[in-house]
Structures are given as C-alpha cells and as structure tokens.
Amino acid sequence: MNAAAETDGETGQDTRPGYGEGREALLEAAVRVVARGGLRKLTYRAVAAEAGVTHGLVAHHFGSRDALLEEALRWCVIRSIETSSLVPASGRLEDFAATLADFIAADPDVQAFQYELKLEASRRPELRHHVDVLYDAYRDAVREALACFDVSQDMAEIVFAALDGLVFHQVTSGAPGRTEESVDALRRLLAAYRAQASPGASDGTLNEPKLSCTNLRSGDDEHFHRA
C-alpha cells in the first residue's frame, strides 16, 4: 500500500511540526489503532484521526504503511526492554523483571500491538521478518540480562518463553497479580538453578549485587540496525 493510495490524492498540507516533533505521538497512535482493531485497521487516516492530525502528516513522517509498521514495532520493543527492568538496577537476581506486571498494566496496547503482528504474520509471510526482528530483540535482552547472573543460554531461552507467555496471559486476562506471582516463582527457579550450578555458593552469595549486572546497559537497539 503506497502513500498515494492512502491519502486519496490529498496532500494534507497543514502546519507541520519540526523534524522529530510529533513523530512519537504518531507511533503511539499507530500502536493503539492496531491493538484495538488489528493490522487491517492500520491506515494513514486511522492513525491521523487517533493522533488528531491530518493523514498527510503521517505520510510525511513515514512515507509508507510498511515503514510506519516497522517504526512502530521498533518503538514498542525499545520501550518494552528499557522499562521492564529485565536488568535490575540493584544487580540482584531477586529483582529480575521486577516491574514487568506494572509495565504491562500501564500500557497493554504496546504488547497487544506486537501480538497482533505475530498472529497476522502466520497468515501473511511478508510480515515474518518483522516478527523475527521482534523475537530476536527480546531473546537478546533476556540473554543479556541473565548472562550477568551466570545463567546459560539454554536456560535463558526457557526464561524467554516463560516471560512471553506471562505477558500474553496478562494482556488477554488482565491479571497483573498472577504475573507478579509467576515472575517471583521464576526467580526462585533461577536461584535454585544457580545454586545447583555453583554448589559452593551460599544463598546470600547468589543474591549479592554483581558489578556486571549493575553496569549492564539494556534496551540497545542494535538488532534493528542489523536487520
């Protein structure tokens, strides 16, 4: 779908903000449109109406529907990774993913948008690339977060799958308390795994802050540049 088809010949000449201004608002609007109506509802007109601007402004910022979709996904992933506390500031395993439930509850549309994309990709192969980028981003974030706790990549993959399921369950059921309980159980399993892997360490040692964790920078968008 090209810009000409979306704008129906209208240029949408209005007072445009400076470069970068309002762009994030358009991405947020695109996420809300898809979360509430699916990808079939993602049009310049729908996004513009949600953001309260003319649809010509959406075309001006993104140029195509695919570009809008990809940028909205990129924005969602970076925001999710940066604010979900996969890497705890305390450097303690007991604080891993501490704010996950609160983050989902604060803006479930961000996660619903991504699940809509995943479902649509099962029917439209041309969207598969976007889903691959999405999953690669989250896998990298989980592996990076757990590497500082000496958790193997195989175990990190299991943790990723568990977190993905918990997010989906909260988005569809709206039960943050259950998410918090499950994340707490997941942390206990990880602590037991570490204790078994390092039998000489005490329980206190397992939860001591690690410099490699406190200094780790999460939310890197390198995977988008590689894609």
Secondary structure by P-SEA (a helix, b strand, c coil): cccccccccccccccccccccaaaaaaaaaaaaaaccccccccaaaaaaaacccaaaaaaacccaaaaaaaaaaaaaaaaaaccccccccccccccccaaaaaaaacaaaaaaaaaaaaaaaacccaaaaaaaaaaaaaaaaaaaaccccccaaaaaaaaaaaaaaaaaaaacccaaaaaaaaaaaaaaaaaaaaaacccccccccccccccccccccccccccccc
